[in-house]
Amino acid sequence: QVQLQESGPGLVKPSETLSLTCSISGGSISSNYWTWIRQPPGKRLEWIGYMSPSGGTQYSPSLKSRVTISMGTSRTQFSLKVTSVTAADTAVYYCARISSIGGYNPALDLWGQGTLVTVS
Amino acid sequence: DIVMTQSPDSLAVSLGERATINCKSSQSVLYKSNNKNYLAWYQQKPGQPPKLLIYWASIRESGVPDRFSGSGSGTDFTLTISSLQAEDVAVYYCHQQLTIPYTFGQGTNLEI
């Protein structure tokens, strides 16, 4: 059974770079698209961007200038970097898998537990 | 961006009764290539990640109880819980995955 787990610092200083890793157990990057979502305290979920099995990426226009999603050091990890963070980047960050059905990608069918990152 | 608006923001339903949550998108989320609406519903309980319930507006994810159903097309969608159980207390989100940036509704808090 595939599981996802986010890891990284829980506290980041303003203007620095937030770095998180998503570890995939029971699977690999090869077979799906992978995404990062965040949820600021008391606010709705916000999509950050995704990475394809080949490493191609798409980002939310509102974050594009500050965000990088990339493969990790192994085919069972991918990462998120957000530069020049401010308090507005404080959120629970989730990694998730984009489902694949007949070549189409309708939803997010597997989520990590999430990790709280505070910018202060 | 496609704006997703849910109603109501909060809902209290008696055990065994029907719960209905609505979601309206600012643009159609119908993908003409496969005639599917790229609208999903998620359930989030406190301290847990969202869980996929419904995709393509009406397809129940594997393992989801059949009291959960989704309907709608284009810009107007509904999540229905036919007979509310205690374990259904959660926040429910709709989500469009047709157009970047993918977006979510503000959530509906469902209580007993």
Contacts between the chains, C-beta under 8 A, distances in Angstrom:
chain1	res1	chain2	res2	distance
A	44	B	93	7.3
A	44	B	104	5.1
A	44	B	105	6.8
A	44	B	106	4.8
A	44	B	107	6.1
A	45	B	50	7.0
A	45	B	93	6.2
A	45	B	95	7.5
A	45	B	104	4.2
A	46	B	104	7.4
A	47	B	101	5.4
A	47	B	102	4.1
A	47	B	103	6.7
A	47	B	104	7.4
A	58	B	100	5.7
A	60	B	100	7.2
A	60	B	101	4.0
A	61	B	100	7.8
A	61	B	101	6.3
A	62	B	101	7.0
A	94	B	49	5.6
A	94	B	50	7.7
A	96	B	49	7.9
A	98	B	97	7.7
A	99	B	52	7.7
A	99	B	55	6.9
A	104	B	31	7.9
A	104	B	34	5.9
A	104	B	36	7.1
A	105	B	97	6.9
A	106	B	36	6.9
A	106	B	38	6.0
A	106	B	40	6.7
A	106	B	55	4.4
A	106	B	56	5.2
A	106	B	59	7.9
A	106	B	97	6.3
A	107	B	40	3.9
A	107	B	52	5.5
A	107	B	55	3.8
A	107	B	56	7.8
A	107	B	61	7.9
A	107	B	95	7.2
A	107	B	97	6.1
A	108	B	40	7.2
A	108	B	42	7.7
A	108	B	50	7.5
A	108	B	52	6.3
A	108	B	95	7.4
A	108	B	97	7.6
A	109	B	52	5.0
A	109	B	55	7.7
A	109	B	61	6.7
A	111	B	49	3.8
A	111	B	50	5.9
A	111	B	51	7.4
A	112	B	49	6.5
A	113	B	48	7.6
A	113	B	49	5.9
A	114	B	49	5.3
